[in-house]
Amino acid sequence: MEHLRIPGPTPCPSEVLQAMTKQMINHRGEEFGQILNKVTANLKRLFQTKGDVFLLTSSGTGGLETAIVNTLSPGDKILSVSIGAFGERFATIAQQFGAEVIPLRFEWGKAADVDAVRQALSTEPKIKAVLVTHNETSTGVTNDLASINSVVKEFDKLLLVDAISSLGSINLPVDDWHCDVTVTGSQKGWMAPPGLAMVSVSPEAWQAYAKAKMPRFYWDFAHAKSYLEKGQTPWTPALSTIFALEVSLEMMLKEGLPNIIARHAQVGNAARAGVKSLGLSLFADENYASNTVTAVATSDGLDTKKMLKLLREEHQIALGGGQQRLDGKIFRIGHLGWVTESDIETVISALKVVLPQAGFRS
């Protein structure tokens, strides 16, 4: 079996996989309603919110589109705080629906500068919302969302957060940090298969919803809320993934969110230390290095694509390559969800063998 260490989808515990073998049930029936209500309540605990949380049958990208179309209107000015490929994707979605995107781009591998965010907001008072990626998996960087949030709220703007690869693994208290729409995905730190986006909505986001005029049908918060009150989803849900998520959430709550966050910090430290012990360099600014994915710079003759092929074919280990402008320039080790330090030790041991075979000269 392949040792999957990409930033998502992530491996699933056997109990989670077993839950997916359950027979289908009536998604308009009482049994499903009980499951949906339980899953939603448990998600609220892990989101650290008392606000609304909705399950959407989609990838994380669908959740990002949901955040845009439910809070904004064509022509609205938004500030896009981007530190990598997924920050750019969030902005592109907004642009596709007619928002006027004001880009605030930072060097890939670096975190967003809070003072630059403040300067951008002070320069353009008509900005309505700020888009931020909490954890940028394309570069292995975690933004200082708490500080960014304090600036965004200083100017009384909406904060729309891509937390797809952070929530459930890295601390993100949604209510305390005043995140208005926060998006994550089942296939990341939640130890479940792909198929669900989970989205929280603040009271301020609901106020924006009442005025938002972007087209929406499948992604309508009001539909999600009215059906949830009946123990249903508006459209046919990904039942098997919800069965899996029910079990994974129970496992997470049993471990405890503080312990999960601490475990990811320990594993992240182990990954970074292991990489450096091989003579490799981190791509991300280590002060903001992610605890869910480690990005490693190509150097000293290393053929990253050959290395990934050797790992896959000879050691049954799958790592991630670089995306877009980083293709061939970095590789990425995913360590979120169902992961321990021993998993990282396995990766580092295999890298030690294949690096010289792929041209690396330490």
N, C-alpha and C positions, 0 to 999 in steps of 0.2 A: 504493500500500500504506500502511496506517495505521501511524503512528509510535507504537508502544505504550510508554507511559511511566507505567503503573500499577504498584502494588506487587506484582503477580502476577495472572495468569501473565505471564511476561516473554518477550521475544523469544528466538528460538532461532537459533543459527548455521546456515548452510546445510548444513554437514556433519552436524549433529545431525538436521535435518529429513530429510536423505537417508537416514540410518540407519533411519528409520521406514518406509521403503518396502520393506524386506526382507520376504521371504515368511515366513509363520509357520513355527515349528519345534515339535518335540515338547517340551513343557515338562517331560516326565519323561525326556528323553533326555540323552545325554552332551554334546551341543553346548550345550544350555541350561545344564547344570551348569558347564561351563567359563566361560560368560559370567557366571553368577551369582557364582561364586567370585571372578572377576576384579573385578567391580563391587563386591562386598563388601569385598575387600581394599583397593581404592582408596578406598572410603568411609571405612574405618578410618583411612587416612592423613590424610584431610581432616577427619575428626572429631577427630583427634589422640587416638586411643584404641587400647588393646590389648584392650578388652573386646568383647562381642558387638555386632554391628550387623545389623539385619534390614531387609529390603525388604518393605513392605506395600503391597498394591494398594488405595490409598485416597487421599483428600485429606489434608492436614495434620491436619484435625479428627479423622479416624480415628486418626491417630497419638496425638493427645492422649487420646482415649478408651482407647487401648492402655495408655498410661502409668498411667492411673487404675486400670483393672480388673485389671491384673497385679500391682499392689503394695499395694492397699488392700482393706479389708473394710467392709461396711456398719457405720456407727456410728463409724468411725475419725475422729478430729479432724484436720483439715488446715487449715493457714494459707494463705489465698489472697492473694498479694501482687499487687494489680491496679493498673495505671496506664492502662487503656483497655479498649476493646471486646473485645479478644481475651483479655485477662486475665480479664474477666468470663465469657467463654465457657468457659475452662478450669475455672473454679469451678463453672459450671452443670453441666458434664459430671459432675464429682465429686458434686455434689448429687443429680443424677438417679439415681446408683447407690447413694445412701444414705449418703454421707459427711457428717459434720457439719462444715460449712464455717465457718471463722472468717474473716470478711473483713477485709483490711487494705487499704483503698482510698486512693489518692493522687489529688490533683488531676490531671485530664487535661492533658497537656502537661508534667508534671513527672515526674521519676524517683522511684523508691521510696527512702525514707529508711532507711538501714541501721540507724540507732539505733532507729527505730520497729519494725523487724523484730526486733531484739534484745529490745526491751521486750515485744513480743507473745509471743515464745517463752519469755521468763522468767516471764511472767504465767500461761501455760497450759502446764504441763509435759507434759500428755498428748497434745500435738500429735504426730502421727506423721510427717507430710510437709509440705513447703512447695512450693506451686505458684508458679512465676515465669515471666513472659514476658520473654525476653532483649531482644527488639526489638519494640516495640509499633507495628505499622504504622498503627493507627488514629490515632495522635497524633504519629508521627515521633520517638519517644524510645527510646533504648537504655539499659536499666538497667545499673548497675555490678554485673554478675553476679559478678565475682571477689570483691568485698566482701560481697555478699549470701551467697555460698557460704561464706565464712569464718565468718560468723555462724551459718548453718544447721548447719555441721559442728561449731561450738563447742558446740551443743546436741545433737549426734548425731542429727539428723533426716534423713529422705530428702529429696533435692532433685530435683523433677520440673520439667523445663525445656521451655518452648515456645521453640524456636530456629528456628521455621519460616522467618522472614525474616532470620535472622542467619547461621546456619551456612553456610559456603562463601563468605561475603562479609565478615563481621566476625570478628575473632579470638575463638575459643571453644575453648580446649584442654580437651576433655571430661574427660580423666583428671586433669590438673593442678588443675582446678577442682572435682573430685569431684562431677560431675553424675551422678545415679543413673539417670535416664531422660531422654534428650535427643531431641527430635522435630524433624524438618525435613521439607520437601516439595520434590519435584522441580521444581515450577514457579516456584521463587523464584530463589535465587542459583545454582542448579545448571544453568541454561541448557537445561533440558529441559521437555517438555510436562507438564501436570498428569497425575496418575494414580498417583503413588508417594509414600508416606510412608517416611522412613528414620529408624530408631529405634535408639539405642544403649542398652545395658543394663549396669549395673555389677554387680560381685559382691554389693554390698549390696542392690541391687534384686532380685537372684535370691534372696537370703535373705528379703526381703519377699514375693516371689512364693510361696515355700513356705508362707506363712501366709495369703496373701490369699484372701478368700472372695467377692469380687464376681463375679457371673456373667460368663463369657466363653466364647466358642466360636471365632469367626473371629479374634479378637484374642489368641490364646493364645501367649505367649512360648515355652512348652515345645514346642508344635507347630512354631513357626518354627525353633527351634534343631534339633530332631530332623530336620526335613526339609532344613535347610541342610547338615547333615552328609552328606546324600545328594546334594547339589547340586540341591535342589529347593525350592519353596515349598509350603506346605500346600495352598493353594488356587490356582486358575488365575491366573497373574500377568498383569500388563499388559505383554505381550511387547514391543510396539512402543515403549512408553515406556522399557523396560529397554534395548532396542537403542540408543535415543537417549541414555540416561544413560551407557551404556558409552563412547560417543564424547565426550560433554561432560566426563566425568571425566578422560579422557585429555588433553583440551585444558586442563583446569584444572591437572592435575599438570605439564603441560609449562610452563605459565605460572609455576607455583609458588605455594604458599599465601601466603607473605609478600608476593609481588608482587600477588596478588589483593586482599589486605587493604589494601595501600597504594593500589592503583588505586581501590578503593571510597572510601577516605578522600579522595583527590584529587577524585573525582567529587562526593562529598558536599559538600566545601568549595566546589566550583564552583557547585553548585546553590544553596547558601545565599547565596553572594556574589551570584549572579545575581539571585536573588529580591530581595535587599536593594537591589541597584542600580536596581530598578524602583520603589522606594519602598514595597514590600510588607514586611510583618513576619512573622517566623517564629512559628508557633504553639508549637513546642517550646522548652523551656529549652535555649539554645544550648550549654550545658555538657554536655548529654546528647543533643544532636541526632543523629539516626540517619544513618549513612552509606549506608543502603539506601533510605530514603524521606524526603522533605522535606515537612513539613506547613506550609502557609502560611495565615495568618489572613486572613479577609475584613475589609476596612476601606474607609473613604472611598467608600461608595456602590457598592462592587463587588457585582454580581450574579453569584455564583459559578456558578450553573447556566447562565446565559446565556453566561458566559465559556467553560465547558467545551463547550457546544454549538458556539460559534463556532470553537474550536480543532479540534473534531472534524470539522465540516462544511467549513470553509474552509482548514484547514491540515493536515488528516489526522493530528492529534496527539490521542492519548487520554491524559488525566490522570485521577486518581481524585478523587472528591468526598469529603465528610465522611460519617462513619458515625454512626448513632444520634443522640445529642444534638448531634453536630457537623455534622449534615446542613445544608448551606447556610452553614456558618460557617467552613469551611476547604476548601482543596483540597490534593491530595497529588501530588507528583512522585515516581514510582518510579525508582530508579537502582541496580538490582542485577542481577547476572549478566552478561549480554553487553551491556556499556555502556561508553561512553567520554565524555570531557569534551565532544567535539563533539556528542554526542547532547543534552547539556544545553544547549549553546549554541543548538542548533536550537529547543529548547523556550523558552528565554529570549527569543530573537528573535521567536518567534510571540506570546508573551505581551505583548511590548512593543506589538504591533499591536492585539491584541484587548482589552487591559485598558480603554482609553478607550471602546471600543465597548460594553463591558459595564458602563459607569458608574463606572469607577475614576477618582478625581481625586487624582493624586499631589501 
